[in-house]
Amino acid sequence: MVLRPGLREVSLGHLSQLVATLFFAVSYIFAKRLSGMAPASVVVGVLSVTVSLGLAPMAWWVWEPVTGVQLAWLAGVAGLATLGHYTMTRAFRAAPLAVTQPVTFLQILWATLLGALVFGEAVDGFVILGGALIVGAVSLNTWAEARRGRIPPQPEP
């Protein structure tokens, strides 16, 4: 379902995305647990170092020299990603994962819009159906958790 229905070759890229999904899930759980024990800056620092060390061997395997412009873009992306992780870690401390995670699934919408508007990728029915299925499942899970009382009520602003 994630890769697209039908008969087609499953490549190393497809499999790597499935494995990455598992690692993301573990990292979110790890960050959530750490956010209750340490400030967000420490959690982001720990995750940044462990991810960098863990991915370094794979980066060296396919390393190509970068230009100054590419390095500037990488620095900008790294800065924004670090800021995003910091704010996400603050959110983990403030609310349960069942509350914070549905918001991250808005990435599906932004990635689809970016792909269509910037890269000219087609948005077909399977893309819309898959995104709707994911967002619907997450919303249903959040609603069920709230009904069971596992998500504490949030104070009124």
TORKOL-4160 file (C-alpha; in steps of 0.2 Angstrom, whole numbers, padded with zeros to 4 digits, m for minus):
157
<pt num="1" X="0000" Y="0000" Z="0000"/>
<pt num="2" X="0014" Y="0012" Z="0004"/>
<pt num="3" X="0024" Y="0008" Z="m0011"/>
<pt num="4" X="0009" Y="0009" Z="m0023"/>
<pt num="5" X="m0003" Y="m0005" Z="m0027"/>
<pt num="6" X="0000" Y="m0016" Z="m0042"/>
<pt num="7" X="0014" Y="m0026" Z="m0050"/>
<pt num="8" X="0030" Y="m0017" Z="m0051"/>
<pt num="9" X="0048" Y="m0020" Z="m0046"/>
<pt num="10" X="0053" Y="m0017" Z="m0028"/>
<pt num="11" X="0070" Y="m0009" Z="m0028"/>
<pt num="12" X="0083" Y="m0005" Z="m0014"/>
<pt num="13" X="0076" Y="0013" Z="m0013"/>
<pt num="14" X="0058" Y="0006" Z="m0009"/>
<pt num="15" X="0065" Y="m0006" Z="0004"/>
<pt num="16" X="0076" Y="0008" Z="0012"/>
<pt num="17" X="0061" Y="0019" Z="0014"/>
<pt num="18" X="0052" Y="0005" Z="0023"/>
<pt num="19" X="0067" Y="0002" Z="0035"/>
<pt num="20" X="0068" Y="0021" Z="0037"/>
<pt num="21" X="0050" Y="0021" Z="0043"/>
<pt num="22" X="0055" Y="0009" Z="0057"/>
<pt num="23" X="0070" Y="0019" Z="0062"/>
<pt num="24" X="0059" Y="0035" Z="0063"/>
<pt num="25" X="0046" Y="0026" Z="0074"/>
<pt num="26" X="0060" Y="0021" Z="0086"/>
<pt num="27" X="0068" Y="0038" Z="0086"/>
<pt num="28" X="0051" Y="0046" Z="0090"/>
<pt num="29" X="0048" Y="0035" Z="0105"/>
<pt num="30" X="0066" Y="0037" Z="0110"/>
<pt num="31" X="0064" Y="0056" Z="0109"/>
<pt num="32" X="0048" Y="0056" Z="0118"/>
<pt num="33" X="0055" Y="0046" Z="0133"/>
<pt num="34" X="0071" Y="0057" Z="0134"/>
<pt num="35" X="0060" Y="0073" Z="0133"/>
<pt num="36" X="0053" Y="0068" Z="0150"/>
<pt num="37" X="0071" Y="0067" Z="0157"/>
<pt num="38" X="0081" Y="0081" Z="0149"/>
<pt num="39" X="0079" Y="0098" Z="0141"/>
<pt num="40" X="0075" Y="0099" Z="0123"/>
<pt num="41" X="0092" Y="0105" Z="0119"/>
<pt num="42" X="0100" Y="0089" Z="0126"/>
<pt num="43" X="0088" Y="0078" Z="0118"/>
<pt num="44" X="0091" Y="0086" Z="0101"/>
<pt num="45" X="0110" Y="0085" Z="0104"/>
<pt num="46" X="0110" Y="0067" Z="0108"/>
<pt num="47" X="0099" Y="0062" Z="0093"/>
<pt num="48" X="0110" Y="0073" Z="0082"/>
<pt num="49" X="0126" Y="0065" Z="0087"/>
<pt num="50" X="0119" Y="0047" Z="0087"/>
<pt num="51" X="0111" Y="0049" Z="0070"/>
<pt num="52" X="0127" Y="0057" Z="0063"/>
<pt num="53" X="0138" Y="0043" Z="0069"/>
<pt num="54" X="0125" Y="0030" Z="0064"/>
<pt num="55" X="0124" Y="0036" Z="0046"/>
<pt num="56" X="0142" Y="0041" Z="0044"/>
<pt num="57" X="0147" Y="0024" Z="0037"/>
<pt num="58" X="0134" Y="0024" Z="0024"/>
<pt num="59" X="0138" Y="0042" Z="0019"/>
<pt num="60" X="0157" Y="0038" Z="0017"/>
<pt num="61" X="0151" Y="0023" Z="0006"/>
<pt num="62" X="0144" Y="0035" Z="m0008"/>
<pt num="63" X="0153" Y="0051" Z="m0003"/>
<pt num="64" X="0155" Y="0064" Z="m0017"/>
<pt num="65" X="0164" Y="0081" Z="m0014"/>
<pt num="66" X="0152" Y="0095" Z="m0012"/>
<pt num="67" X="0153" Y="0113" Z="m0019"/>
<pt num="68" X="0152" Y="0129" Z="m0008"/>
<pt num="69" X="0134" Y="0132" Z="m0014"/>
<pt num="70" X="0129" Y="0114" Z="m0009"/>
<pt num="71" X="0137" Y="0116" Z="0008"/>
<pt num="72" X="0128" Y="0132" Z="0011"/>
<pt num="73" X="0111" Y="0124" Z="0007"/>
<pt num="74" X="0116" Y="0109" Z="0018"/>
<pt num="75" X="0120" Y="0121" Z="0032"/>
<pt num="76" X="0103" Y="0129" Z="0030"/>
<pt num="77" X="0093" Y="0113" Z="0029"/>
<pt num="78" X="0103" Y="0107" Z="0045"/>
<pt num="79" X="0099" Y="0123" Z="0054"/>
<pt num="80" X="0080" Y="0122" Z="0050"/>
<pt num="81" X="0080" Y="0103" Z="0054"/>
<pt num="82" X="0088" Y="0106" Z="0070"/>
<pt num="83" X="0075" Y="0120" Z="0075"/>
<pt num="84" X="0061" Y="0108" Z="0069"/>
<pt num="85" X="0068" Y="0094" Z="0080"/>
<pt num="86" X="0070" Y="0106" Z="0095"/>
<pt num="87" X="0052" Y="0112" Z="0093"/>
<pt num="88" X="0046" Y="0094" Z="0091"/>
<pt num="89" X="0055" Y="0088" Z="0107"/>
<pt num="90" X="0047" Y="0103" Z="0116"/>
<pt num="91" X="0030" Y="0097" Z="0110"/>
<pt num="92" X="0034" Y="0079" Z="0116"/>
<pt num="93" X="0036" Y="0085" Z="0133"/>
<pt num="94" X="0020" Y="0095" Z="0133"/>
<pt num="95" X="0008" Y="0082" Z="0126"/>
<pt num="96" X="0007" Y="0063" Z="0122"/>
<pt num="97" X="0013" Y="0056" Z="0105"/>
<pt num="98" X="m0005" Y="0052" Z="0100"/>
<pt num="99" X="m0008" Y="0071" Z="0101"/>
<pt num="100" X="0008" Y="0077" Z="0093"/>
<pt num="101" X="0011" Y="0064" Z="0079"/>
<pt num="102" X="m0005" Y="0068" Z="0069"/>
<pt num="103" X="0002" Y="0085" Z="0065"/>
<pt num="104" X="0018" Y="0078" Z="0058"/>
<pt num="105" X="0007" Y="0069" Z="0045"/>
<pt num="106" X="0004" Y="0086" Z="0037"/>
<pt num="107" X="0021" Y="0082" Z="0029"/>
<pt num="108" X="0011" Y="0071" Z="0017"/>
<pt num="109" X="0001" Y="0087" Z="0011"/>
<pt num="110" X="0017" Y="0098" Z="0010"/>
<pt num="111" X="0027" Y="0085" Z="0001"/>
<pt num="112" X="0013" Y="0082" Z="m0012"/>
<pt num="113" X="0011" Y="0100" Z="m0015"/>
<pt num="114" X="0030" Y="0103" Z="m0016"/>
<pt num="115" X="0031" Y="0088" Z="m0028"/>
<pt num="116" X="0017" Y="0094" Z="m0039"/>
<pt num="117" X="0021" Y="0113" Z="m0039"/>
<pt num="118" X="0040" Y="0113" Z="m0039"/>
<pt num="119" X="0045" Y="0096" Z="m0048"/>
<pt num="120" X="0030" Y="0094" Z="m0059"/>
<pt num="121" X="0025" Y="0077" Z="m0051"/>
<pt num="122" X="0008" Y="0070" Z="m0055"/>
<pt num="123" X="m0005" Y="0069" Z="m0041"/>
<pt num="124" X="m0016" Y="0054" Z="m0045"/>
<pt num="125" X="m0030" Y="0045" Z="m0036"/>
<pt num="126" X="m0018" Y="0033" Z="m0028"/>
<pt num="127" X="m0008" Y="0047" Z="m0020"/>
<pt num="128" X="m0024" Y="0055" Z="m0014"/>
<pt num="129" X="m0031" Y="0039" Z="m0008"/>
<pt num="130" X="m0015" Y="0034" Z="0001"/>
<pt num="131" X="m0013" Y="0051" Z="0010"/>
<pt num="132" X="m0031" Y="0050" Z="0015"/>
<pt num="133" X="m0030" Y="0033" Z="0022"/>
<pt num="134" X="m0014" Y="0038" Z="0032"/>
<pt num="135" X="m0022" Y="0054" Z="0039"/>
<pt num="136" X="m0038" Y="0045" Z="0042"/>
<pt num="137" X="m0030" Y="0031" Z="0052"/>
<pt num="138" X="m0020" Y="0043" Z="0063"/>
<pt num="139" X="m0035" Y="0053" Z="0066"/>
<pt num="140" X="m0046" Y="0038" Z="0071"/>
<pt num="141" X="m0032" Y="0032" Z="0082"/>
<pt num="142" X="m0031" Y="0048" Z="0091"/>
<pt num="143" X="m0049" Y="0049" Z="0093"/>
<pt num="144" X="m0050" Y="0031" Z="0100"/>
<pt num="145" X="m0035" Y="0035" Z="0112"/>
<pt num="146" X="m0044" Y="0051" Z="0118"/>
<pt num="147" X="m0060" Y="0041" Z="0121"/>
<pt num="148" X="m0051" Y="0028" Z="0131"/>
<pt num="149" X="m0044" Y="0042" Z="0142"/>
<pt num="150" X="m0026" Y="0039" Z="0137"/>
<pt num="151" X="m0024" Y="0057" Z="0131"/>
<pt num="152" X="m0027" Y="0069" Z="0145"/>
<pt num="153" X="m0039" Y="0083" Z="0141"/>
<pt num="154" X="m0030" Y="0099" Z="0136"/>
<pt num="155" X="m0033" Y="0115" Z="0145"/>
<pt num="156" X="m0043" Y="0128" Z="0137"/>
<pt num="157" X="m0033" Y="0143" Z="0130"/>
